[in-house]
């Protein structure tokens, strides 16, 4: 190519493979190379062409073009210059290679490396958060437990009760902050753990509400006494975000009301809400309802199909409800929709309650009313041991508590029949709660065992079943929660003998 007029004197037939334009196109159209350069690379090419005259142009150029079919390609061009008898640049010789695939592979590799770095960061954060949660939840449990004990020793109308209630509320708020840290640290971890849906829904609504138009009223009903479900909290969060986003789109023109509610329901065998893969029993029902225009009956059967959408381009991909459907099925639940044109839409998500955590209706003090039994309690935190001794004693239990699991095991071995239940911390320096439970269950396979943990990826229903224990309990536990869980475990242990 001559300089500076940009006329091609020769072009290889291979130009058509690289650029999509034939050699003849280049020979007939001076300046064609500048014309087909991608807008993002034009300033770069113009600068390098200008530097040709000074001999300062780079020997290798890398730039984007738009080929004859309108597709983007990356070009690697290596250059050599010819000089006239006066030493001035008179021509450019270049060899161009299509490096689109190479470039895309490099970018993909870069993305993978960034994702790997992010995964390592999150893994490190998860480890740090887990350690913090274990220690901090022990402290919170002591704060909340001793607050409850102090409240019990004072008349209900004592002025200090108000102050103790504020301490209790602050403790619950701190526990919620720990849960939020753990939820973030587990991003990308698809394992299912005991999850309180009211917490997950509440966190999701904090993100959703600010993004909704002022013309949409939000009504939220999230009871805090519902049992947990075994779920992946990140996936449940995605379900809520998708359903509420869709509801917002349905009401963005005329406004309306978005209703989000949680309830516990019991579905007997043969109930129409049960699919063939669902077991009868206790479920949590999440309702997301809007007062928008509703869904045309003609398309209701297709709303869960991948890539099916009635939204205009740029408003949706058609994957949101398909993802919701897939997640719910993976959690052994069901998703149902009730909608009529002009009458809004109501989605119901059914998720099974954890069998080990399914709790019956409580009496006023949060317990089932059968508080009696001999409890072996083990935790390496001295203040928790003293606290739980008093709490469980006040609830009617006979308690033997130890800070050293080896001492507790020695006591148990001397008389395995002396106890009705073992309640132990999971993470202890000399012997883990799992190891202690395994030793105890070797001697008493029928003994109910509850393992308390501030944080563990292993604290799942499947792990509990494989270990032969009754349940994992998430710290911090209130006095009522601990008593209720022990009551339930003892009731379950007595049931086979009653039959």
Rosetta blueprint (number, residue, H / E / L):
1 X L
2 X E
3 X L
4 X L
5 X L
6 X L
7 X L
8 X L
9 X L
10 X L
11 X L
12 X L
13 X L
14 X L
15 X H
16 X H
17 X H
18 X H
19 X H
20 X L
21 X L
22 X L
23 X H
24 X H
25 X H
26 X H
27 X H
28 X H
29 X L
30 X L
31 X L
32 X H
33 X H
34 X H
35 X H
36 X H
37 X E
38 X L
39 X H
40 X H
41 X H
42 X H
43 X H
44 X H
45 X H
46 X H
47 X H
48 X H
49 X H
50 X H
51 X H
52 X H
53 X L
54 X L
55 X L
56 X L
57 X L
58 X L
59 X L
60 X E
61 X E
62 X E
63 X E
64 X E
65 X E
66 X E
67 X L
68 X L
69 X L
70 X L
71 X L
72 X E
73 X E
74 X E
75 X E
76 X E
77 X E
78 X E
79 X E
80 X E
81 X E
82 X E
83 X E
84 X L
85 X L
86 X L
87 X L
88 X L
89 X E
90 X E
91 X E
92 X E
93 X E
94 X E
95 X E
96 X E
97 X E
98 X E
99 X L
100 X H
101 X H
102 X H
103 X H
104 X H
105 X H
106 X H
107 X H
108 X H
109 X H
110 X H
111 X H
112 X H
113 X H
114 X H
115 X H
116 X H
117 X H
118 X H
119 X H
120 X H
121 X H
122 X H
123 X H
124 X H
125 X H
126 X H
127 X H
128 X H
129 X H
130 X H
131 X H
132 X H
133 X H
134 X H
135 X H
136 X H
137 X H
138 X H
139 X H
140 X H
141 X H
142 X H
143 X H
144 X H
145 X H
146 X H
147 X H
148 X H
149 X H
150 X H
151 X H
152 X H
153 X L
154 X L
155 X L
156 X L
157 X L
158 X L
159 X L
160 X H
161 X H
162 X H
163 X H
164 X H
165 X H
166 X H
167 X H
168 X H
169 X H
170 X H
171 X H
172 X H
173 X H
174 X H
175 X H
176 X H
177 X H
178 X H
179 X H
180 X H
181 X H
182 X H
183 X H
184 X H
185 X H
186 X L
187 X L
188 X L
189 X L
190 X L
191 X L
192 X L
193 X E
194 X E
195 X E
196 X L
197 X H
198 X H
199 X H
200 X H
201 X H
202 X H
203 X H
204 X H
205 X H
206 X H
207 X H
208 X H
209 X H
210 X L
211 X L
212 X L
213 X L
214 X L
215 X L
216 X E
217 X E
218 X E
219 X E
220 X E
221 X E
222 X E
223 X L
224 X L
225 X L
226 X L
227 X L
228 X L
229 X E
230 X E
231 X E
232 X L
233 X H
234 X H
235 X H
236 X H
237 X H
238 X H
239 X H
240 X H
241 X H
242 X H
243 X H
244 X H
245 X H
246 X H
247 X H
248 X H
249 X H
250 X H
251 X H
252 X L
253 X L
254 X L
255 X L
256 X E
257 X E
258 X E
259 X E
260 X E
261 X E
262 X E
263 X E
264 X E
265 X E
266 X E
267 X E
268 X L
269 X L
270 X L
271 X L
272 X L
273 X L
274 X L
275 X L
276 X L
277 X L
278 X L
279 X L
280 X L
281 X E
282 X E
283 X E
284 X E
285 X E
286 X E
287 X E
288 X E
289 X E
290 X E
291 X L
292 X L
293 X L
294 X L
295 X L
296 X L
297 X L
298 X L
299 X L
300 X H
301 X H
302 X H
303 X L
304 X L
305 X L
306 X L
307 X L
308 X L
309 X L
310 X L
311 X L
312 X L
313 X L
314 X L
315 X L
316 X L
317 X L
318 X L
319 X L
320 X H
321 X H
322 X H
323 X H
324 X H
325 X H
326 X H
327 X H
328 X H
329 X H
330 X H
331 X L
332 X L
333 X L
334 X E
335 X E
336 X E
337 X E
338 X E
339 X E
340 X L
341 X L
342 X L
343 X L
344 X L
345 X E
346 X E
347 X E
348 X E
349 X E
350 X E
351 X E
352 X E
353 X E
354 X L
355 X H
356 X H
357 X H
358 X L
359 X L
360 X L
361 X L
362 X L
363 X L
364 X L
365 X L
366 X L
367 X L
368 X L
369 X L
370 X L
371 X L
372 X L
373 X L
374 X E
375 X E
376 X E
377 X E
378 X E
379 X L
380 X L
381 X L
382 X H
383 X H
384 X H
385 X H
386 X H
387 X H
388 X H
389 X H
390 X H
391 X H
392 X H
393 X H
394 X H
395 X L
396 X L
397 X L
398 X E
399 X E
400 X E
401 X E
402 X E
403 X L
404 X L
405 X H
406 X H
407 X H
408 X H
409 X H
410 X H
411 X H
412 X H
413 X H
414 X H
415 X L
416 X H
417 X H
418 X H
419 X L
420 X L
421 X E
422 X E
423 X E
424 X E
425 X E
426 X L
427 X L
428 X L
429 X L
430 X L
431 X L
432 X L
433 X H
434 X H
435 X H
436 X H
437 X H
438 X H
439 X H
440 X H
441 X H
442 X H
443 X H
444 X L
445 X L
446 X L
447 X L
448 X E
449 X E
450 X E
451 X E
452 X E
453 X E
454 X L
455 X L
456 X L
457 X L
458 X L
459 X L
460 X L
461 X H
462 X H
463 X H
464 X H
465 X H
466 X H
467 X H
468 X L
469 X L
470 X L
471 X E
472 X E
473 X E
474 X E
475 X L
476 X L
477 X L
478 X L
479 X H
480 X H
481 X H
482 X H
483 X H
484 X H
485 X H
486 X H
487 X H
488 X H
489 X H
490 X H
491 X H
492 X H
493 X H
494 X H
495 X H
496 X H
497 X H
498 X H
499 X L
